[in-house]
Amino acid sequence: MLNEFILSFDLDWAPDFVIDAVAETLLKRRIKSTWFVTHDSPAVRRLFEHEGVCEIGIHPNFLSNSTHGKNEREVMNKITKLFPKSKIIRTHGLFQSTLLLKNLVKDYGIKIDVSLLLPETANLQPHTIHFDYNKGLVRVPYFWEDDIEMNNPSKSWKIKHPKYHATGLKIFNFHPIHVFLNSSNPKRYQNLKLQKPVYLLQENEVSPQINKDKPGVKDLFNELCDFISTEQKGSYTISEIVEKWKDEKSENRD
């Protein structure tokens, strides 16, 4: 059974200095991760320079008033034009339906979906959903997300907390802006969004909102990086963990 800790990120239009700051922490440690991107930018293109360490997935916004498009096909056409090689997806807002998933496989060649959040659930493993005999979609449920933890009555920013050590695959999802802000609640981020679109924010506008008073997202992120480096002693992109799962399935059949 897969039992690894995995890092993933939803970009959510984060400004470049935020993306660079988070990426630098991971690259210094050679910790692999998967980034679900919403837009193109110099910082996003810098992630592509670290193939094998930074996996690029797509993060399309199918919700109303999306800047990605007016309907599902427009959204996918736009984001796949930007990132044509990406075959792994997490939808913004976890928007999903059976028909959408089927069309993602049939029309866009998506192979892995990570749009199923099951917080703190034990024994999580990938699974395959089949839309016809030959085409299946691997779905990989994920274990934790920073903005959900902010509203958890039993929230913890300590990786040693027992709830973070359930048996099974544990994919953590961070938003770079919350790592940068060390958010402990949504208020600081909401304050920034009132000023201007997030991707237009400058570092001198964001830095005053950094939480320095109580534990938050960045504290857990740093502890998780330490744990992966020293305790797990190995890291994986989501696509790599799917391949490991397939290998284990094949061995069990043999």
C-alpha positions in Angstrom: 0.0 0.0 0.0 1.2 3.5 -0.8 2.0 5.4 2.3 4.0 8.4 1.1 3.6 12.1 1.8 3.3 14.1 -1.5 3.4 17.8 -2.1 1.1 19.6 -4.6 0.2 23.2 -5.3 -2.7 25.1 -6.8 -1.3 28.3 -8.3 -4.6 30.2 -8.3 -3.1 33.1 -10.2 -0.4 33.7 -7.5 2.1 36.5 -8.4 5.5 35.5 -9.6 7.5 36.5 -6.5 5.3 34.2 -4.5 5.7 31.2 -6.9 9.5 31.7 -6.9 9.7 31.9 -3.1 7.9 28.6 -2.6 9.7 26.8 -5.5 13.1 27.9 -4.2 12.5 26.1 -0.9 11.7 22.9 -2.7 14.4 23.1 -5.3 17.1 23.7 -2.6 16.1 20.4 -1.1 15.4 18.6 -4.4 11.9 17.8 -3.1 9.6 16.7 -6.0 6.1 18.3 -6.3 3.2 18.7 -8.6 2.0 22.2 -9.6 -1.5 22.8 -10.9 -1.2 26.0 -13.0 -3.8 28.5 -13.8 -1.9 30.9 -16.1 1.4 31.4 -17.9 4.1 33.7 -16.5 7.9 33.9 -16.2 7.8 32.1 -12.8 5.6 29.3 -14.2 8.1 28.9 -17.1 10.9 28.7 -14.6 9.2 25.6 -13.1 9.4 23.9 -16.5 13.2 24.3 -16.2 13.2 21.7 -13.4 11.6 18.8 -15.2 11.7 15.7 -13.0 11.4 17.8 -9.9 8.5 20.1 -10.7 5.6 18.3 -12.5 3.2 20.7 -14.3 -0.5 19.9 -14.2 -3.4 22.1 -15.2 -6.0 23.9 -12.9 -8.8 24.9 -15.1 -11.6 27.1 -13.8 -15.0 25.8 -15.0 -17.0 28.1 -12.6 -19.1 31.0 -13.7 -17.3 34.2 -14.7 -14.1 32.3 -15.3 -11.3 34.1 -17.1 -10.5 30.7 -18.8 -13.7 30.7 -20.9 -17.5 30.7 -21.0 -18.0 26.9 -21.1 -16.1 23.7 -20.4 -14.7 23.4 -23.9 -13.5 27.0 -24.1 -11.8 26.6 -20.7 -10.0 23.4 -21.7 -9.0 24.8 -25.2 -7.4 27.8 -23.6 -5.5 26.1 -20.8 -4.4 23.1 -22.9 -3.1 25.5 -25.6 -0.9 27.0 -22.9 0.2 23.7 -21.5 -0.3 21.1 -24.2 1.9 18.4 -22.6 0.1 18.4 -19.2 -2.0 15.3 -18.8 -2.8 15.6 -15.1 -5.5 17.9 -13.7 -7.1 19.3 -10.6 -10.1 21.5 -11.3 -10.5 24.9 -9.6 -13.1 24.6 -6.9 -13.0 20.8 -7.5 -15.7 21.2 -10.1 -16.5 17.8 -11.6 -19.1 15.6 -13.2 -19.0 12.2 -14.9 -19.6 13.8 -18.3 -16.8 16.3 -17.8 -14.3 13.6 -16.7 -15.3 11.5 -19.7 -14.7 14.4 -22.1 -11.4 15.3 -20.4 -10.2 11.8 -21.3 -11.7 11.5 -24.7 -11.1 15.0 -26.1 -7.9 16.2 -24.2 -6.1 13.0 -23.3 -6.1 13.6 -19.6 -4.7 10.6 -17.7 -4.8 11.6 -14.0 -7.4 13.6 -12.1 -6.7 14.9 -8.5 -10.0 16.7 -7.9 -11.3 14.5 -5.1 -10.5 15.8 -1.5 -11.0 13.4 1.3 -9.5 15.2 4.4 -7.6 13.2 6.9 -8.9 9.9 5.5 -7.0 6.7 6.0 -6.0 4.2 3.4 -6.2 6.5 0.4 -5.0 5.0 -2.9 -5.4 5.8 -6.6 -8.2 4.1 -8.5 -9.2 3.9 -12.2 -12.6 4.9 -13.6 -13.4 3.5 -17.0 -15.4 5.4 -19.6 -15.0 2.8 -22.3 -13.0 -0.5 -22.6 -9.7 1.1 -23.6 -9.7 4.5 -21.9 -9.5 4.8 -18.2 -8.9 7.8 -15.9 -6.7 7.4 -12.8 -8.2 9.3 -10.0 -6.0 10.1 -7.0 -7.8 11.4 -3.9 -5.9 13.9 -1.9 -5.6 14.1 1.9 -5.3 17.8 2.9 -5.6 21.4 1.8 -4.5 24.5 3.5 -7.6 26.7 3.1 -9.8 23.8 4.4 -7.5 23.3 7.4 -8.0 27.0 8.3 -11.7 26.3 9.0 -11.1 23.0 10.7 -12.2 23.1 14.4 -9.3 20.8 15.2 -6.8 22.5 12.9 -3.1 21.9 13.4 0.0 23.3 11.8 2.3 20.6 13.3 3.3 17.7 11.1 3.7 15.6 14.2 0.0 15.7 14.9 -1.4 12.1 14.8 -4.0 13.0 12.2 -1.3 13.6 9.6 0.0 10.1 10.0 -2.9 8.0 8.9 -2.1 4.9 6.9 -2.2 5.4 3.1 -1.3 8.0 0.5 -1.2 11.5 1.9 -1.2 14.2 -0.8 -1.0 17.7 0.7 -2.2 20.6 -1.3 -0.9 24.1 -0.7 -1.6 27.5 -2.3 1.6 29.4 -2.8 0.0 32.6 -1.6 -1.0 31.0 1.7 2.6 29.6 2.2 4.0 33.1 1.6 1.5 34.7 4.0 1.8 31.9 6.6 -2.0 32.1 6.6 -3.7 30.8 9.7 -7.1 32.0 8.5 -8.5 33.4 5.3 -8.6 37.1 6.4 -5.2 38.3 5.2 -5.7 36.8 1.8 -9.2 38.2 1.5 -7.8 41.7 2.4 -5.3 41.4 -0.5 -8.0 40.3 -3.0 -10.0 43.5 -2.1 -7.0 45.6 -3.4 -6.6 44.2 -6.9 -6.4 40.9 -8.8 -4.0 38.7 -6.9 -1.6 38.2 -9.9 -1.0 42.0 -10.0 0.0 42.3 -6.4 3.6 43.5 -5.7 5.8 42.2 -2.9 5.6 45.4 -1.0 1.8 45.1 -1.0 1.8 41.5 0.2 4.6 41.5 2.8 2.7 43.6 5.4 0.0 40.9 5.5 2.4 38.1 6.4 1.3 36.4 9.6 4.1 36.5 12.2 1.9 36.1 15.3 0.7 32.5 15.3 1.4 29.2 13.6 0.2 28.9 10.0 0.5 27.3 6.6 4.1 28.1 6.1 5.0 26.5 9.4 3.4 23.2 8.4 4.9 23.5 4.9 8.4 23.8 6.3 7.9 21.0 8.8 6.5 18.7 6.0 9.6 19.5 3.8 11.8 18.6 6.8 9.9 15.4 7.3 10.1 14.4 3.6 13.8 15.1 3.5 14.8 13.4 6.8 12.2 10.8 7.6 10.7 9.8 4.2 14.0 10.2 2.5 12.5 10.4 -1.0 9.9 12.4 -2.8 7.6 11.9 -5.8 5.5 13.8 -8.2 1.9 12.6 -8.4 2.5 11.0 -11.8 5.4 9.1 -10.3 3.3 7.9 -7.4 0.7 6.7 -9.9 3.4 4.7 -11.7 4.5 3.2 -8.4 0.9 2.2 -7.7 0.6 0.6 -11.1 3.8 -1.4 -10.5 2.5 -2.6 -7.1 -0.8 -3.7 -8.7 1.1 -5.6 -11.4 3.3 -7.3 -8.8 0.2 -8.4 -6.8 -1.4 -9.9 -9.9 1.8 -11.9 -10.6 
